[in-house]
Every structure is written in C-alpha cells, then in structure tokens.
Amino acid sequence: MTGAQITGCSTSTPSGEAARESTERPASTTGPGRRILLAYFSRPGENYSYGGRTNLKTGNTEVLARMISGRIDCDVHRIEAVDPYPDDYEKTVARNVREQEADARPAIADMPSSIERYDTVLLASPIWNVRAPMIMSTFTEKFDFRGKTVLPITTYAMSGLGTTERDYRASCPGATIGEGLAVRGEEVRDADANIQAWLRRTRLPLA
C-alpha cells in the first residue's frame, strides 16, 4: 500500500426507472418531526481488493448504502461528480492526490437545493488516502448543518473511518457528529450483522 492509495471505491451508475427507485425517494417522516437523508458517493470500475484489483459493476459504498436504506426509513441522494472519476484505478488515485493537495472542491451534478427538512444526515463514501474524497467536502460545505446529527459511513481497505469525523466536524459547524460505521470494502456484501448492530446503537428508525 502507498500513501496515495484509494480504498473502498464504489458504485455503478444506475439507469432508468430502477435507478430512480434506488437513489431517489419521496420525503418520508421517520418520527415526530424527524427526517433522515442518506447522501452517498460511490465509484464503480477497477478497485482495490486484498492487495490486488477487481472490477466492480456496483461499487462498495453503493452496496452499503442500499443495504442501509433498505433497513431504515430515509430519503436517499446519490452524489455524482460533474467530471466522473475514471474507471482506471491508478488514474483515480492520481486525480485524488491532485484534489487533496489542491484542497479542491469537485463540482457535483444535481446538487439538492436544500437539506433543511432533515434532522439526521448519513454521509457515505469510500476512504481515499485516509479521508473521504474531496467531493464530500463540496457537498457538506454547501449546506447549513446546525442542529443536525451527522453520521459518517465509509468503505475502506485499511483506514476505517479515516479523518471523516474530524473533517465533518469542521465542514458541518453546529452539527452533532454521531457514531460512524466503517466496513471493509472486500467484506461489504457480508456486512449485515455489522449494519444491524450499528442501527441498534444509533437508534435509527427501522423501515
């Protein structure tokens, strides 16, 4: 592993009606005055796996996001880059290094107009070079998180939650940063027990 390595890369681009069903839902109340948003960024294509490479049609973070959203009452928004990340692993590593060094804010396609109605926001992403991709900072800095609860969710190879708790505390001033969930990318499809235990601890309302 090198310091520039990206890990937990995620997600394929859904298409047609199935895509809209999996990534966009009408607003739903999760309790008296409480609503939850799950916003995730994920990348398909060539991905790190047990020291080698594998090609993912659906990335690890998208798999995890779908598993979570199938168990709780929430709205889901997929964060997509205006300039999509390459399918090639090494090219994505190089781009991520450039973005981190430049403290870049990659543009997001179809940014939500507001998150005001949500009380809890789940922010899901891979961990690339110890932190969430810079596009997650683009998202968090767009909105006012004061009074909201933010829960980090990550897929990773070695770095767990990385620096997400610290980074979201800085980019979401006034928010409460709750217990995060980190799942190793290679194990995400077998993460049901970990997800259920985390849902119990965080007391997120089940669907």
Buried (B, 14 or more C-beta within 10 A) or exposed (E): EEEEBBBBBBBBBBEEEEEEEBBEBEEEEBEEEEBBBBBBBBBBBBBBBEEEEBEBEBBBBBBBBBBBBEBBBBBBBBBBBEEEBBBEBEEBBBBBBEBBEEEBBBEBEEBBEEBEEBBBBBBBBBBBBBBBBBBBBBBBEBBEBEEBBBBBBBBBBEBBBBBBBEBBBEBBEEBEBBEBBBBBBBEBEEBEEBBEEBBEEBEBBEE
